[in-house]
Amino acid sequence: MRRPKSQKPSAQSRQVEAEASDGEGGGDTAMTQQETAPVPALSKKTKQPKECFLIQPKETNEDATKTRKRKKKKITDVLAKSEPKPGTPEDLQKLMKDYYSSNRSVIELEELTLPDLCFLKANDLTHSLSSYLKEICPKWVKLRKNHSEKKSVLMLIICGSAIRALELIRSMTAFKGDSKVMKLFAKHIKVQEQVKLLEKRVVHLGVGTPGRIKELIKQGGLNLNPLKFLVFDWNWRDQKLRRMMDIPEIRKEVFEILEMGVLSLCKSESLKLGLF
């Protein structure tokens, strides 16, 4: 018998085997190429994200100038450029008008105007307290001897603080003589104690702060009718170079005292005002 000839693989079978071998070996080749493929370098033009910081704009000279213009002038700045001027009756009148102009009518403002005749000569910054009081009240000794009414004083000196009141009392030794002087401020002294003292003794001179004086008047401990002289410690300045009327609280209390009877006494010409 003849041996059957070995059949050659057909073209179709060869194609199938080729595809199979390509599928097995080709996958490894593809994986190798993928693993060894170089990573493309980042382009220099690619921008990396950066952190943002808010930078405040620098203040220019113009901005600094505007800021300086908005600032209010300090008393020290004003005094550095000019000599302090003594207070005048017009200063008091103007302060009263400015204070009441926002809540008073024109007619009411006219009623608050102090008559010129009620003002004594103002201190020209050359006087001590004793010399000034002697000038405005040359007949003080006679007035003092005739005064016998309690719960009142002949002369009232209003200042900005208790410490200043003590200084004024010490500086009027040459003027007061045998006059009885009373401290009218709140430091270490209760209102009730001062009311009792005024009820018990005759006092010629009172020196104190507007807040306590106003309270004594309100409680009936101090009667203003016998009062002949009301002196404001107008020109003295504290450590911050403020006068007593430059301080809003004190200014308010002073004007309240004026409305509690001082204005009517001035208009009746029984009370005189002085600016020391």
Residue pairs with C-beta under 8 A, 6 or more apart in sequence:
9 17
75 240
75 241
75 242
75 246
76 240
76 241
79 241
84 125
84 235
84 237
86 122
86 123
86 124
86 125
86 235
86 275
87 122
87 123
87 232
87 234
87 235
87 243
87 275
88 122
88 275
89 114
89 116
89 119
89 122
89 273
89 275
91 234
91 245
91 275
92 114
92 232
92 245
92 273
92 275
93 113
93 114
95 245
95 251
96 112
96 113
96 114
96 255
96 258
97 109
97 112
97 113
99 251
99 252
99 255
100 108
100 109
100 112
100 255
101 109
104 112
112 259
112 263
114 263
114 266
114 273
115 266
115 267
115 269
117 269
118 266
118 267
118 269
118 271
118 272
118 273
119 272
119 273
119 274
119 275
120 136
120 229
120 272
120 273
120 274
121 135
121 136
121 274
122 234
122 274
122 275
123 132
123 234
123 235
123 274
123 275
123 276
125 235
127 135
127 276
128 171
129 168
129 171
129 172
129 175
129 276
130 171
130 172
130 173
130 174
130 175
131 174
132 274
132 276
133 140
133 155
133 172
133 175
133 231
134 140
134 174
134 175
136 229
136 231
136 272
136 274
137 143
137 155
137 228
137 229
140 155
140 175
140 179
141 177
143 154
143 228
144 154
144 177
144 178
144 179
144 204
147 154
147 202
147 204
147 226
148 202
149 202
149 223
149 226
150 198
150 199
150 200
150 201
150 202
150 203
151 198
151 199
151 220
151 221
151 222
151 223
152 198
152 203
152 222
152 223
152 224
152 225
152 226
152 227
153 182
153 203
153 204
153 205
153 206
153 222
153 226
153 227
154 204
154 205
154 226
154 227
154 228
154 229
155 204
155 205
155 206
155 227
155 228
155 229
155 230
155 231
156 184
156 205
156 206
156 207
156 213
156 227
156 229
156 230
156 231
157 165
157 168
157 205
157 206
157 207
157 208
157 231
157 232
157 233
157 276
158 208
158 209
158 210
158 213
158 230
158 231
158 232
158 233
158 244
158 254
158 257
159 165
159 168
159 207
159 208
159 209
159 233
159 236
159 244
160 209
160 233
160 236
160 238
160 243
160 244
160 247
160 250
161 185
161 209
161 238
162 183
162 185
162 186
162 187
162 208
162 209
164 233
164 236
164 238
165 183
165 184
165 185
165 207
165 208
165 209
166 183
168 207
168 233
169 181
169 183
169 207
172 181
172 205
176 204
176 205
179 204
179 205
180 201
180 202
180 203
180 204
180 205
181 203
181 204
181 205
181 206
181 207
182 194
182 197
182 198
182 203
182 205
182 206
182 207
183 189
183 207
183 208
184 194
184 206
184 207
184 208
184 209
184 212
184 213
184 216
184 222
185 208
185 209
185 212
186 209
186 211
186 212
191 212
191 215
191 216
191 219
191 221
194 212
194 216
194 221
195 216
195 219
195 220
195 221
197 203
198 216
198 221
198 222
199 221
206 213
206 222
209 250
209 253
210 250
210 253
210 254
210 256
210 257
211 249
211 250
211 253
213 222
213 257
214 253
214 256
214 257
214 260
216 222
217 224
217 257
217 260
217 261
218 260
224 260
224 261
224 262
224 265
224 271
225 261
225 265
227 265
227 271
228 270
228 271
228 272
229 271
229 272
229 274
230 262
230 271
230 272
230 273
230 274
231 273
231 274
231 275
231 276
232 244
232 245
232 254
232 273
232 274
232 275
232 276
233 244
233 276
234 243
234 244
234 245
234 275
234 276
235 243
235 275
235 276
236 243
236 244
236 276
237 243
244 250
244 251
244 254
245 251
245 254
262 271
265 271
266 272
266 273
